[in-house]
Amino acid sequence: MRQQQGARTDARSRQSRLRAGVATADDDEQLTSATEFARKRAASLARYDAATRKRRLYGQLARRGFTPDVIRSAMEAVDAE
């Protein structure tokens, strides 16, 4: 049981460091990173309908710690291409 708690703590620590790293980047860097990620993922999501693509991409970006405003802007940039 103790090892499981330690593993969970390590995972939470990694997540918080990741979020802190994304949170400290300025808005332009966040938008650039989110847009690059969205472009890479768009090809793998092409087989899904538009609503499913958007939902999945939004979730992937959110799990990486991007803010909703940055996510929407990145998704709009990818849709415009």
N, C-alpha and C positions, 0 to 999 in steps of 0.2 A: 504494500500500500504506500509506503514512504517513497519508493522509486516512482510510482505513478504521480504522486503529488509533486515531486521534483521535476518530472518531465513536463507537467502542466505549467509549473512556474516558469520553466525555461521557455516554453512556447509563448506564454503571455509576455515574458520579458522581450523576446524577439519581436513580437507583434508591436509592443509599445515603442521599441526602438525604431521599427519601420515607420510607424505612424509619426513619431517625432521627427524623423528624417524628412518625411514628405511634408509635414506641417511647417518645418522651418524653411523649406525652399520657397523662393518668392513665386508669385502667381504666374509669371511668364514661364518659369522653369517647370512648374506643375502642369501648366497647360501643354507645354511642349512634350513632357514625358507622357502625359495621359493621351495625347493625340498620337504619338508614336506607338504606344501600346495598342490603342484602338485600331490603328491601321494594320498592325500585325495580326490582331485577332479577327478583323473583319473577314479575311479570306477563309478562315476556318469556320466562320459562322454563316457563310454564304448559302448553305443548303437549307437554312431555316427561313420561315416567313419573317417579314419586317418586324412585327411585334415581338417575336421570340428573340430575334437578333438583338434588338434594343434592350430588352429585359436582361438577357444574358451578359451583354457587354457592360451595361450599367452595373450589374452585380459584380463583375470581375474588377471593374475600376474602383468600385466602392470598397471591396475587400482589400485593395491595395492602399487605401487610405486617402483617396482623392475626395475633395469636397463636392457636393452636388452641383455647384456652379461650374466648377472645372470639368466635371463629367459631362454636363450638358453641352458646354462649349466644345469639348473634344468630340463628342458624338455628332454635333452639328457640322464640325469641320470634316469629319470622315464622310458624313452623308452628302455633303456638297461636292465631294470628289467624284 
